[in-house]
Amino acid sequence: MEGSNGNQEREYIRKHHKHELERDNQCSSTLVNHINAPIHIVWSLVRRFDQPQKYKPFISRCVVKGNMEIGTVREVDVRSGLPATRSTERLEFLDDNEHILSIRIVGGDHRLKNYSSIISLHPEKIEGERIGTLVIESFVVDVPEENTKDETCYFVEALIKCNLKSLADVSERLAVQDRTGSP
């Protein structure tokens, strides 16, 4: 069974997570997480380009400029502890049927230049009959001159892992509330 799950993950990555490395000084990676919550609950958090702070712990505030369509820009304030205070991000792609969201960082006081990410959600069975969500997030980013590809990938992967863990925690809490009817 694990083999077929791995094959399915690879197929989703091949289909939805195409990043072209345009320059030698870029790195790219793909991360996978399994969440014990139905896809509609997880997607209700991910698709909210205007409220990433609902599950991204490093974002304290978000202001959207536009109408939640492709090209809409958001200004996010970053919590202290990271080497940045703000980021400007543009919505590149949003598909509510396929559960895919893509963003590009277009400004900010950080070193993530030419950063682009894609996150896709896929329904899966967990532990037999329980319905869960497979989350795949991939990115490409320029490597700053002072860093190596490995250092840059490690830093971005650590941020994404924190976001995915938080997404799982929030989604699973909402799923329990949904099943039990508690607020």
Disulfide bonds with the S-S distance in Angstrom:
none
